[in-house]
Amino acid sequence: MAFRVLFAFIPFALFTFALVGFLDLTSAWTVDIAPSLRPSIPEPAFLLLDGTVRQALVTRQAFWLTLGLLLAVWQMSSTVRVTADALNRIYGIDDQRTMRRWLGTSIAVALAAGASLLAAAVAIHLGARSSSGCSVQACSPR
């Protein structure tokens, strides 16, 4: 299951960076994300990641906005199906859903999870920007 999550994360991350590039928000990577990641990971890994992200941001490839999104959703829905199947086995539930309904449900959950991740990333980014000019006394609740 962890492999499926990791396998879904890669196309989802590339889709996200392609979307950021498409919306011309490259400063989100260069100013906010990359400088905070750099001390956390080894230099060769950061250089590889930085090069890949910059390429996705600059080229604005339609592939990652379309097929990359489809691949990410499919992989995330696969993770949902595997997790649900494992929980069904643990609790002894015999799921009688048709394959069409099963796929529809897992894709809907994957879309909701992906949208939630994007919304959380935007909220973190906007929250960091709005609180960057705050001093302890100026932004503390009264």
C-alpha positions as CSV (number, residue, x, y, z in Angstrom):
1,M,0.0,0.0,0.0
2,A,2.8,2.4,0.8
3,F,4.3,1.7,-2.7
4,R,1.0,2.8,-4.3
5,V,0.9,6.0,-2.3
6,L,4.5,6.8,-3.4
7,F,3.7,5.8,-7.0
8,A,0.6,8.1,-6.9
9,F,2.6,11.0,-5.3
10,I,5.0,11.4,-8.2
11,P,2.5,12.2,-11.0
12,F,0.4,14.2,-8.6
13,A,3.4,16.3,-7.7
14,L,4.4,16.8,-11.3
15,F,0.8,17.8,-12.1
16,T,0.8,20.3,-9.3
17,F,4.0,21.9,-10.5
18,A,2.8,22.0,-14.1
19,L,-0.4,23.7,-12.8
20,V,1.7,26.2,-10.8
21,G,3.8,26.8,-14.0
22,F,0.6,27.1,-16.1
23,L,-0.8,29.7,-13.7
24,D,2.6,31.5,-13.8
25,L,3.2,31.1,-10.0
26,T,6.8,30.0,-10.3
27,S,7.8,32.2,-7.4
28,A,6.0,29.7,-5.2
29,W,8.8,27.2,-5.9
30,T,11.8,29.6,-6.2
31,V,11.0,31.8,-3.3
32,D,9.0,29.7,-0.8
33,I,9.3,25.9,-1.3
34,A,12.8,25.3,-2.7
35,P,14.7,27.4,0.0
36,S,12.9,25.6,2.8
37,L,13.5,22.1,1.2
38,R,17.2,22.7,0.4
39,P,18.6,22.2,4.0
40,S,16.4,19.1,4.5
41,I,17.6,16.9,1.7
42,P,21.1,16.0,0.3
43,E,22.5,18.3,-2.3
44,P,22.4,15.8,-5.2
45,A,18.8,15.0,-4.5
46,F,17.9,18.6,-4.2
47,L,19.6,19.4,-7.6
48,L,17.7,16.6,-9.3
49,L,14.4,17.7,-7.7
50,D,15.0,21.4,-8.5
51,G,15.9,20.7,-12.1
52,T,12.8,18.5,-12.6
53,V,10.4,21.1,-11.0
54,R,11.9,24.0,-12.9
55,Q,11.5,22.1,-16.1
56,A,7.8,21.4,-15.3
57,L,7.3,25.0,-14.3
58,V,9.0,26.6,-17.3
59,T,7.9,24.3,-20.2
60,R,4.2,24.3,-19.1
61,Q,3.8,20.9,-20.6
62,A,0.2,20.0,-21.3
63,F,1.1,16.4,-20.7
64,W,1.3,16.8,-16.9
65,L,-1.9,18.9,-16.9
66,T,-3.9,16.2,-18.7
67,L,-2.5,12.7,-18.8
68,G,-0.4,13.3,-15.7
69,L,-3.6,14.3,-13.8
70,L,-5.3,11.2,-15.1
71,L,-2.4,9.0,-14.1
72,A,-2.3,10.6,-10.6
73,V,-6.1,10.1,-10.1
74,W,-5.9,6.5,-11.3
75,Q,-3.0,5.7,-8.9
76,M,-4.7,7.5,-6.0
77,S,-7.9,5.6,-6.7
78,S,-5.9,2.4,-6.8
79,T,-4.6,3.2,-3.3
80,V,-8.2,3.8,-2.2
81,R,-9.3,0.4,-3.5
82,V,-6.3,-1.4,-1.9
83,T,-7.0,0.3,1.4
84,A,-10.7,-0.4,1.3
85,D,-10.0,-4.1,0.4
86,A,-7.6,-4.5,3.3
87,L,-10.1,-3.0,5.7
88,N,-12.9,-5.2,4.3
89,R,-10.7,-8.3,4.9
90,I,-9.8,-7.2,8.4
91,Y,-13.4,-6.6,9.4
92,G,-14.7,-9.6,7.5
93,I,-17.0,-7.6,5.2
94,D,-18.0,-9.1,1.9
95,D,-18.3,-6.2,-0.5
96,Q,-20.9,-6.9,-3.2
97,R,-20.4,-3.7,-5.3
98,T,-20.1,-4.0,-9.0
99,M,-16.8,-3.0,-10.6
100,R,-18.3,0.1,-12.2
101,R,-19.6,1.3,-8.8
102,W,-16.3,0.4,-7.1
103,L,-14.2,2.3,-9.6
104,G,-16.6,5.3,-9.5
105,T,-16.4,5.5,-5.7
106,S,-12.6,5.1,-5.6
107,I,-12.1,7.7,-8.3
108,A,-14.5,10.1,-6.4
109,V,-12.5,9.6,-3.2
110,A,-9.2,10.1,-5.0
111,L,-10.4,13.4,-6.6
112,A,-11.6,14.6,-3.2
113,A,-8.3,13.7,-1.6
114,G,-6.3,15.4,-4.4
115,A,-8.4,18.5,-4.2
116,S,-8.0,18.5,-0.4
117,L,-4.2,18.3,-0.7
118,L,-4.2,21.1,-3.2
119,A,-6.4,23.3,-1.0
120,A,-4.2,22.5,2.0
121,A,-1.1,23.5,0.0
122,V,-2.7,26.8,-1.1
123,A,-3.9,27.5,2.5
124,I,-0.4,26.9,3.9
125,H,1.2,29.1,1.1
126,L,-1.3,31.9,1.7
127,G,-1.1,31.6,5.5
128,A,2.7,31.9,5.4
129,R,2.5,34.9,3.1
130,S,-0.1,36.7,5.3
131,S,1.8,36.0,8.5
132,S,5.3,36.8,7.2
133,G,5.0,40.5,8.1
134,C,3.7,39.8,11.6
135,S,5.6,40.4,14.8
136,V,4.7,38.5,17.9
137,Q,2.9,41.5,19.4
138,A,1.2,42.7,16.2
139,C,-0.4,39.4,15.2
140,S,-1.2,37.9,18.6
141,P,-4.9,37.4,19.3
142,R,-6.3,39.9,21.8
